[in-house]
Amino acid sequence: MTVHLGLDLGGTFLKWAIVGHEGGEWRCIDSGSAPTPADGGASAIVAELIGCAREASARYGPVASIGIAVPGRYDAIRGTVRFTPNIHVDWSGVPVVAAVSEAVGVPAHLVNDARAFTLAELRLGAGRGAATMVGITLGTGVGGGIAVAGRLHLGLDGAAGEVGHLTIDPDGPRCGCGSRGCVETYAQAQAIAAACGTETAEEAVEAARAGDGRAMAGLAEAGRYLGIAVAGLVTLLTPDVVVFGGGVANAGELLLGPVRDELRSRVHMTSPESVRLVQAELGTLAGAIGAAVFGAEASAARGGAGSPETAGPSAAASGRSDAGSSETAGTEGGSAEAEPSPAAVAVTG
């Protein structure tokens, strides 16, 4: 069995997961977290990444690869982070990948956190066994990822799957990305709370479950806009499954029901009933687990150790220098990031 480490950089916690791979089986062996030392700047964060990596390596023996999930944009060629909207530090000149790789002595790779979530759910979670899958994270922003032919699809620059920045209203609200009417402007936690008349999205869900009319209508509206985007993705990709994660996804059918309604109304070139819409299974550890799998598959695609049989060029880090443009999306759902509990998951596929 080869052992791989995933690190998921969040605004509040840095989560890690040790994932084993053997004979087509992926298994999360252990996991943990540490506070993100954002006050100390980028160098302190990298030092914490290295500390977590060394501790995990010492505990479980040499790891074959490391994946690092970041909530923002990164440079895949230089191995640096460019911008993290919810972690306000200056990343200029900080060699994230080189520092971690040299400290532990194994290959390291960067990936966007929403793409890591998608890969985790594809290999170990709600999307396992799917050939084509869409992953959507709903929290402080709306992120996503796409898997085609059983592999994570990154596109030209690592940014493929930015569901939150699909335009669904050309004259809609201005989005943080610079466009107008993006899905994110309607389906992110803050927008849902405002539509429901609550302080947070969590309160909105609680109110809707208690029968509050405004909260129910607000969630239905967010589901409708999200459904418009998902309908387009279903028409384009005809996926086996769409997996929803992040704190807002805890609304369940209060949000997914309207999404299903939009699919029935708008999807006519394929059967909307054949596409499964499901909630994620791996919780707050999905980013770290997905980062570990990504590191393993990217290393294998480049001739490194581990050689998972599911690896391929589209699972490797992009050759372009500007990657991972999920600037406002992540798996830290809702208005706060929950501290994870250890997981032990084993699946085949």
PEURMO-V768247 format. One record per backbone hydrogen bond with DSSP energy under -1.0 kcal/mol. CO is the residue of the C=O (numbers start at 1). NH is the residue of the N-H. E is the energy in kcal/mol with one decimal. If there is no record, write none. Layout:
co: {CO CO}
nh: {NH NH}
e: {E E}
//
This chain:
co: {2 3 4 5 6 7 8 12 13 14 15 16 17 18 18 19 20 21 22 24 25 26 27 30 32 34 36 37 38 41 42 43 44 45 46 47 48 49 50 51 52 53 54 55 56 57 65 66 67 68 69 70 70 73 73 74 75 75 79 80 83 84 87 91 94 95 96 97 98 99 100 101 107 109 111 112 113 114 115 116 117 118 119 120 121 125 127 131 132 132 133 134 135 136 137 138 139 141 143 145 146 147 148 151 154 161 162 163 164 166 169 173 175 179 181 181 182 183 183 184 188 189 190 191 192 193 200 201 202 203 204 205 206 207 208 212 213 214 215 216 217 218 219 220 221 222 223 224 225 226 227 228 229 230 231 232 233 234 240 241 242 243 244 245 247 248 249 251 252 252 253 255 256 257 258 259 260 261 262 263 271 272 276 278 282 283 285 286 287 288 289 290 291 292 293 294 295 296 297 298 299 300 308 312 313 323 325 345 347}
nh: {21 64 19 67 17 69 15 36 10 34 8 32 6 29 30 4 27 2 25 349 22 347 20 18 16 14 38 40 41 45 46 47 48 49 50 51 52 53 54 55 56 57 58 59 60 61 5 109 7 111 9 72 113 82 83 323 79 80 97 75 73 87 89 94 96 99 100 101 102 103 104 105 66 68 70 116 117 118 119 120 121 122 123 124 127 128 130 150 240 241 147 243 145 245 143 248 189 139 137 135 153 133 151 148 160 163 165 166 184 183 172 181 178 175 168 169 185 186 187 188 192 193 194 195 196 198 204 205 206 207 208 209 210 212 211 216 217 218 219 220 221 222 223 224 225 226 227 228 229 230 231 232 233 234 235 236 237 238 276 134 278 136 280 138 250 251 252 254 255 256 257 259 260 261 262 263 264 265 266 267 274 275 242 244 285 286 289 290 291 292 293 294 295 296 297 298 299 300 301 302 304 303 311 315 316 74 327 28 26}
e: {-2.5 -3.5 -3.1 -2.4 -2.2 -3.4 -2.3 -2.4 -1.4 -1.7 -3.3 -2.0 -2.7 -2.7 -1.2 -2.8 -2.5 -2.3 -1.9 -2.3 -2.2 -2.0 -3.5 -2.7 -2.6 -3.5 -2.1 -1.7 -1.8 -1.7 -2.5 -2.2 -1.9 -2.3 -2.5 -2.3 -2.6 -2.3 -2.8 -2.4 -2.5 -2.3 -2.5 -2.0 -2.3 -1.2 -2.4 -1.7 -2.8 -2.1 -2.7 -1.6 -2.1 -2.4 -1.5 -3.9 -1.6 -1.4 -2.5 -3.3 -2.2 -1.5 -1.9 -2.1 -1.7 -2.5 -2.2 -2.9 -2.5 -1.7 -1.8 -2.7 -2.0 -3.0 -2.3 -2.2 -2.4 -1.9 -2.3 -2.5 -2.4 -1.8 -2.3 -3.0 -2.0 -1.6 -2.3 -3.3 -2.4 -1.1 -2.9 -2.8 -2.0 -3.0 -2.0 -2.0 -3.1 -2.9 -1.9 -2.8 -3.2 -2.2 -1.6 -2.5 -2.0 -2.8 -1.5 -1.7 -2.6 -1.6 -2.3 -2.6 -1.9 -3.1 -2.9 -1.1 -1.1 -1.9 -2.1 -1.6 -2.2 -2.5 -2.2 -2.2 -1.9 -2.5 -1.6 -2.3 -2.2 -2.7 -2.5 -2.4 -1.3 -2.7 -1.5 -2.3 -2.4 -2.5 -2.3 -2.0 -2.2 -2.1 -2.6 -2.1 -2.2 -2.5 -2.5 -1.8 -1.5 -2.5 -2.7 -1.5 -2.1 -2.8 -2.3 -2.1 -3.1 -2.3 -2.1 -1.9 -2.4 -2.9 -2.6 -2.8 -1.5 -2.0 -2.0 -1.7 -1.7 -3.0 -1.8 -1.1 -2.6 -2.0 -2.0 -2.0 -2.3 -1.7 -2.5 -2.4 -1.2 -1.2 -3.0 -2.7 -1.3 -1.6 -2.7 -3.1 -2.1 -1.9 -2.2 -2.9 -2.7 -2.0 -2.7 -3.1 -2.1 -2.1 -2.2 -1.1 -4.4 -1.6 -1.8 -2.0 -1.2 -3.8 -2.3 -2.1 -1.2}
//
